[in-house]
């Protein structure tokens, strides 16, 4: 069952239709109507989330071109029964290293880059543990549809180092986790990733 509330599903669909229409249409009148549709989506999003409508409109206005899901990459680095986590400055909670994949960047390269930038370690991605639709696992009022790719990585070298996005780095037992940034990763997801890590021949889990 989806964790996304029905009103947000409607906002996402309206925003996607409007964005696609604005990208493809050549008609002046059609552009006006698609812009009106985008404004309605922003107003609905503001009502549902208690965010200022101008803030929601600003988020939508940064999206150009065909509307597609966004891709978030995460890296698991296990050391025995411990997992590497970073504390996010944005909410002072812990998560797997990761973030958005840059345009033109292979997913595995993005996973290794995120670990290096956020935690200070050099790693080698070895396989994809999971491909998840975020809306099916995490209750979060995201304005966009998000896929999450999780790579299992081996630790090569480096020392713990924070970044502009992270305030602490550490390894934690998978059963004794600190307070997590649950819109990024949940304890249940980490437990499942650890199970997959212990089964080298296990297929990638996907939605």
KEKE-3310 file (N, C-alpha, C; in steps of 0.2 Angstrom, whole numbers, plus 5000, padded with zeros to 4 digits):
npx = (5004:5003:5012:5009:4998:4982:4978:4991:4995:4986:4991:5004:5001:4994:5004:5014:5007:5005:5018:5023:5014:5017:5030:5029:5019:5015:5005:4998:4987:4985:4997:4994:4983:4989:4998:4989:4984:4996:4997:4986:4989:5000:4993:4985:4995:5001:4990:4988:5000:5003:5013:5019:5011:5018:5031:5029:5026:5038:5046:5040:5042:5056:5057:5059:5056:5052:5042:5048:5051:5062:5079:5086:5101:5108:5121:5126:5138:5145:5152:5156:5143:5139:5134:5138:5134:5129:5127:5114:5115:5103:5092:5098:5098:5101:5107:5110:5124:5121:5111:5105:5106:5118:5116:5121:5129:5134:5124:5132:5144:5139:5135:5147:5153:5145:5147:5161:5161:5152:5156:5169:5176:5183:5175:5170:5157:5148:5136:5119:5107:5094:5080:5069:5053:5050:5038:5031:5037:5041:5033:5031:5029:5033:5035:5038:5039:5049:5062:5073:5089:5099:5116:5127:5142:5160:5173:5186:5197:5202:5197:5186:5176:5167:5155:5148:5135:5134:5136:5142:5150:5149:5150:5137:5129:5117:5106:5106:5103:5105:5095:5085:5085:5071:5064:5073:5079:5074:5073:5068:5071:5085:5088:5083:5091:5103:5101:5100:5113:5120:5118:5125:5121:5108:5094:5092:5081:5066:5053)
npy = (4994:5011:5024:5037:5051:5053:5066:5071:5063:5067:5080:5078:5071:5081:5091:5085:5083:5096:5101:5093:5097:5111:5109:5103:5109:5121:5130:5146:5148:5136:5135:5145:5138:5126:5132:5138:5126:5121:5131:5128:5115:5119:5127:5117:5109:5117:5119:5106:5103:5114:5123:5139:5145:5151:5146:5132:5134:5139:5128:5120:5128:5126:5115:5108:5103:5086:5077:5067:5053:5057:5052:5045:5040:5028:5022:5007:5003:4990:4985:4971:4968:4981:4997:5010:5027:5044:5059:5070:5088:5095:5090:5085:5071:5053:5044:5033:5037:5047:5054:5065:5059:5066:5074:5065:5056:5040:5028:5020:5027:5039:5034:5030:5043:5050:5044:5047:5061:5064:5056:5054:5042:5031:5020:5005:5001:4986:4979:4981:4982:4986:4993:5005:5011:5026:5031:5020:5015:5025:5038:5053:5069:5072:5083:5077:5062:5048:5038:5026:5020:5008:5004:4991:4992:4990:4994:5004:5013:5028:5041:5045:5059:5074:5085:5099:5095:5085:5082:5073:5057:5039:5021:5010:4997:4987:4984:4993:5006:5024:5039:5040:5049:5048:5050:5048:5035:5020:5011:4998:4996:4997:4985:4976:4978:4974:4960:4957:4960:4950:4939:4935:4930:4934:4940:4957:4967:4974:4986)
npz = (5000:4996:5004:5002:5004:4998:4993:4989:4979:4969:4968:4963:4951:4944:4943:4935:4923:4920:4918:4908:4898:4897:4892:4879:4871:4858:4858:4862:4870:4875:4883:4893:4899:4904:4913:4922:4927:4933:4943:4951:4956:4964:4973:4979:4984:4994:5003:5008:5014:5022:5018:5012:4998:4988:4990:4986:4973:4969:4970:4960:4949:4946:4939:4923:4906:4901:4912:4924:4936:4950:4955:4969:4976:4987:4998:5005:5018:5025:5040:5047:5058:5058:5051:5040:5044:5041:5049:5046:5042:5040:5047:5059:5061:5057:5042:5028:5018:5004:4990:4977:4960:4949:4933:4919:4926:4931:4940:4950:4951:4957:4969:4975:4975:4984:4996:4998:4998:5009:5020:5019:5015:5003:4992:4984:4974:4973:4970:4966:4979:4981:4973:4975:4976:4983:4989:4993:5004:5013:5024:5018:5013:4999:4985:4972:4963:4968:4965:4974:4974:4980:4983:4987:4995:4996:5008:5005:5008:5017:5029:5042:5039:5039:5031:5021:5021:5031:5049:5057:5057:5057:5062:5066:5075:5067:5074:5084:5081:5079:5080:5066:5050:5044:5032:5023:5025:5033:5049:5046:5033:5033:5040:5031:5020:5026:5028:5014:5010:5017:5009:4996:4984:4983:4974:4967:4976:4972:4968)
capx = (5000:5006:5012:5008:4991:4978:4979:4998:4995:4983:4996:5010:4999:4993:5010:5017:5003:5006:5025:5023:5011:5021:5036:5028:5014:5016:4999:4998:4981:4987:5002:4990:4979:4994:5001:4984:4984:5002:4995:4981:4993:5004:4988:4983:5001:5001:4984:4989:5007:5004:5018:5017:5010:5024:5036:5027:5026:5045:5049:5038:5045:5062:5057:5059:5056:5047:5041:5050:5053:5069:5082:5090:5105:5111:5126:5127:5145:5144:5158:5153:5136:5139:5133:5141:5129:5131:5121:5112:5114:5097:5088:5102:5097:5106:5105:5115:5127:5118:5108:5102:5111:5119:5115:5127:5133:5132:5122:5137:5148:5136:5135:5154:5155:5141:5151:5167:5159:5148:5159:5177:5179:5183:5172:5169:5150:5148:5130:5113:5103:5087:5077:5063:5048:5050:5031:5029:5040:5042:5028:5034:5026:5037:5031:5039:5039:5056:5065:5079:5093:5104:5121:5131:5149:5166:5177:5193:5202:5200:5195:5179:5176:5161:5155:5144:5129:5134:5139:5145:5151:5150:5147:5132:5126:5111:5101:5107:5104:5103:5088:5086:5081:5067:5062:5079:5080:5071:5076:5066:5075:5092:5088:5082:5098:5108:5099:5102:5121:5123:5116:5128:5118:5101:5093:5090:5074:5063:5046)
capy = (5000:5017:5028:5044:5052:5054:5073:5072:5059:5072:5086:5075:5070:5088:5095:5081:5084:5103:5102:5090:5101:5117:5108:5101:5113:5127:5134:5151:5147:5129:5137:5148:5133:5122:5136:5138:5119:5121:5135:5124:5110:5122:5129:5111:5107:5122:5117:5100:5103:5120:5127:5144:5143:5153:5141:5126:5136:5140:5121:5118:5132:5124:5109:5110:5097:5081:5075:5060:5052:5059:5046:5046:5034:5027:5017:5003:5001:4986:4982:4966:4969:4988:5000:5017:5032:5051:5064:5076:5094:5098:5088:5082:5064:5049:5041:5031:5042:5047:5060:5065:5057:5071:5072:5062:5052:5033:5028:5018:5032:5043:5031:5031:5050:5053:5042:5051:5068:5065:5053:5054:5036:5028:5014:5002:4998:4979:4976:4984:4978:4987:4998:5006:5017:5029:5032:5013:5014:5031:5043:5059:5073:5075:5085:5073:5054:5047:5031:5025:5015:5006:5000:4988:4995:4988:5000:5003:5018:5034:5042:5048:5066:5077:5089:5104:5092:5081:5084:5067:5050:5033:5015:5008:4991:4987:4983:4998:5012:5031:5042:5040:5053:5042:5051:5046:5028:5018:5005:4992:4996:4995:4978:4972:4979:4970:4953:4956:4960:4943:4934:4937:4927:4936:4945:4964:4968:4980:4988)
capz = (5000:4996:5010:5000:5005:4991:4990:4987:4973:4964:4966:4959:4944:4941:4942:4930:4917:4918:4916:4901:4893:4895:4888:4872:4867:4855:4858:4867:4874:4879:4888:4898:4903:4908:4919:4927:4930:4938:4949:4955:4959:4969:4979:4983:4988:5000:5007:5011:5018:5026:5016:5008:4991:4984:4991:4982:4966:4967:4969:4954:4943:4944:4935:4916:4902:4902:4919:4926:4943:4952:4957:4975:4977:4994:4999:5012:5019:5031:5044:5052:5059:5058:5045:5040:5044:5042:5052:5041:5046:5039:5053:5064:5061:5053:5036:5024:5013:4998:4988:4970:4955:4944:4926:4916:4931:4932:4947:4954:4952:4961:4976:4978:4976:4990:5002:4999:5000:5015:5025:5019:5013:4997:4992:4978:4973:4971:4967:4968:4984:4981:4969:4979:4975:4990:4991:4995:5010:5018:5024:5017:5008:4993:4979:4966:4963:4969:4966:4978:4972:4985:4981:4992:4994:5000:5011:5002:5011:5019:5036:5043:5038:5038:5025:5022:5022:5037:5055:5060:5053:5062:5061:5071:5074:5063:5079:5089:5077:5082:5078:5059:5046:5041:5025:5019:5026:5039:5052:5043:5026:5034:5042:5025:5017:5029:5026:5007:5011:5020:5004:4990:4978:4983:4968:4969:4978:4968:4968)
cpx = (5004:5006:5010:5000:4988:4979:4986:4998:4992:4988:5001:5007:4997:4999:5014:5013:5005:5013:5026:5020:5015:5028:5035:5023:5017:5011:4999:4993:4982:4992:4999:4987:4984:4997:4996:4984:4990:5000:4991:4985:4997:4999:4986:4989:5002:4996:4986:4995:5008:5010:5016:5016:5015:5030:5035:5028:5033:5048:5047:5041:5052:5063:5055:5059:5051:5048:5043:5051:5061:5072:5087:5094:5108:5116:5126:5135:5145:5151:5156:5146:5135:5138:5135:5135:5132:5125:5120:5112:5107:5092:5091:5100:5101:5103:5111:5117:5123:5115:5106:5108:5112:5118:5121:5131:5130:5130:5128:5142:5146:5136:5142:5156:5151:5145:5157:5166:5156:5152:5166:5180:5178:5180:5171:5162:5151:5142:5124:5108:5096:5086:5070:5059:5047:5043:5028:5032:5041:5036:5032:5031:5030:5033:5032:5040:5047:5057:5071:5083:5098:5109:5125:5138:5154:5170:5184:5198:5198:5199:5189:5180:5169:5161:5150:5137:5129:5138:5143:5145:5152:5147:5143:5130:5119:5105:5101:5108:5102:5097:5089:5082:5077:5064:5067:5080:5077:5075:5075:5070:5082:5092:5087:5088:5103:5107:5102:5110:5124:5122:5119:5125:5110:5100:5091:5083:5072:5055:5043)
cpy = (5006:5021:5036:5045:5054:5061:5074:5068:5064:5077:5084:5074:5077:5091:5091:5083:5092:5104:5099:5094:5108:5115:5106:5105:5119:5132:5139:5150:5141:5131:5140:5143:5129:5126:5137:5131:5118:5125:5131:5119:5113:5124:5123:5108:5111:5120:5111:5099:5109:5124:5133:5143:5145:5149:5135:5128:5137:5133:5119:5121:5130:5118:5111:5103:5092:5079:5068:5059:5054:5052:5048:5039:5034:5022:5013:5001:4997:4985:4977:4967:4977:4991:5007:5022:5039:5054:5070:5082:5097:5096:5085:5075:5060:5046:5038:5036:5041:5054:5059:5063:5063:5069:5070:5058:5045:5032:5025:5023:5037:5041:5032:5038:5052:5050:5046:5058:5069:5061:5052:5047:5034:5021:5011:4999:4991:4977:4981:4980:4979:4993:4999:5012:5020:5030:5025:5012:5019:5036:5049:5063:5077:5077:5081:5066:5053:5040:5031:5019:5014:5002:4997:4990:4992:4994:4999:5007:5024:5035:5046:5056:5069:5082:5095:5101:5088:5083:5079:5061:5045:5027:5013:5001:4991:4986:4988:5005:5019:5033:5043:5046:5049:5044:5049:5038:5026:5012:4998:4991:4994:4988:4974:4972:4974:4962:4952:4956:4953:4938:4936:4935:4930:4941:4952:4964:4975:4980:4987)
cpz = (5000:5002:5008:5001:4998:4988:4987:4980:4967:4963:4962:4952:4940:4939:4936:4923:4915:4915:4909:4896:4891:4891:4881:4868:4864:4855:4863:4872:4878:4885:4894:4903:4907:4914:4924:4931:4935:4944:4954:4959:4965:4975:4983:4987:4995:5005:5011:5015:5022:5024:5012:5001:4986:4984:4986:4975:4964:4966:4962:4948:4941:4940:4928:4912:4904:4910:4920:4933:4944:4955:4963:4975:4984:4994:5005:5012:5026:5034:5049:5052:5060:5052:5046:5039:5044:5045:5048:5045:5045:5044:5059:5066:5056:5047:5033:5019:5007:4996:4980:4966:4951:4937:4923:4920:4932:4939:4952:4956:4957:4968:4979:4979:4983:4996:5003:5001:5007:5021:5025:5017:5006:4997:4985:4978:4970:4968:4970:4973:4983:4976:4972:4976:4982:4993:4994:5002:5015:5018:5024:5012:5003:4988:4973:4968:4963:4969:4970:4976:4977:4983:4988:4990:4998:5002:5008:5006:5014:5027:5037:5043:5036:5032:5026:5023:5029:5042:5059:5056:5058:5059:5067:5070:5071:5068:5084:5085:5080:5078:5070:5056:5041:5034:5020:5019:5033:5042:5048:5036:5028:5036:5036:5021:5019:5028:5018:5007:5013:5015:4998:4984:4978:4977:4971:4971:4975:4969:4961)
residu = (UNK:UNK:UNK:UNK:UNK:UNK:UNK:UNK:UNK:UNK:UNK:UNK:UNK:UNK:UNK:UNK:UNK:UNK:UNK:UNK:UNK:UNK:UNK:UNK:UNK:UNK:UNK:UNK:UNK:UNK:UNK:UNK:UNK:UNK:UNK:UNK:UNK:UNK:UNK:UNK:UNK:UNK:UNK:UNK:UNK:UNK:UNK:UNK:UNK:UNK:UNK:UNK:UNK:UNK:UNK:UNK:UNK:UNK:UNK:UNK:UNK:UNK:UNK:UNK:UNK:UNK:UNK:UNK:UNK:UNK:UNK:UNK:UNK:UNK:UNK:UNK:UNK:UNK:UNK:UNK:UNK:UNK:UNK:UNK:UNK:UNK:UNK:UNK:UNK:UNK:UNK:UNK:UNK:UNK:UNK:UNK:UNK:UNK:UNK:UNK:UNK:UNK:UNK:UNK:UNK:UNK:UNK:UNK:UNK:UNK:UNK:UNK:UNK:UNK:UNK:UNK:UNK:UNK:UNK:UNK:UNK:UNK:UNK:UNK:UNK:UNK:UNK:UNK:UNK:UNK:UNK:UNK:UNK:UNK:UNK:UNK:UNK:UNK:UNK:UNK:UNK:UNK:UNK:UNK:UNK:UNK:UNK:UNK:UNK:UNK:UNK:UNK:UNK:UNK:UNK:UNK:UNK:UNK:UNK:UNK:UNK:UNK:UNK:UNK:UNK:UNK:UNK:UNK:UNK:UNK:UNK:UNK:UNK:UNK:UNK:UNK:UNK:UNK:UNK:UNK:UNK:UNK:UNK:UNK:UNK:UNK:UNK:UNK:UNK:UNK:UNK:UNK:UNK:UNK:UNK:UNK:UNK:UNK:UNK:UNK:UNK:UNK:UNK:UNK:UNK:UNK:UNK)
# end
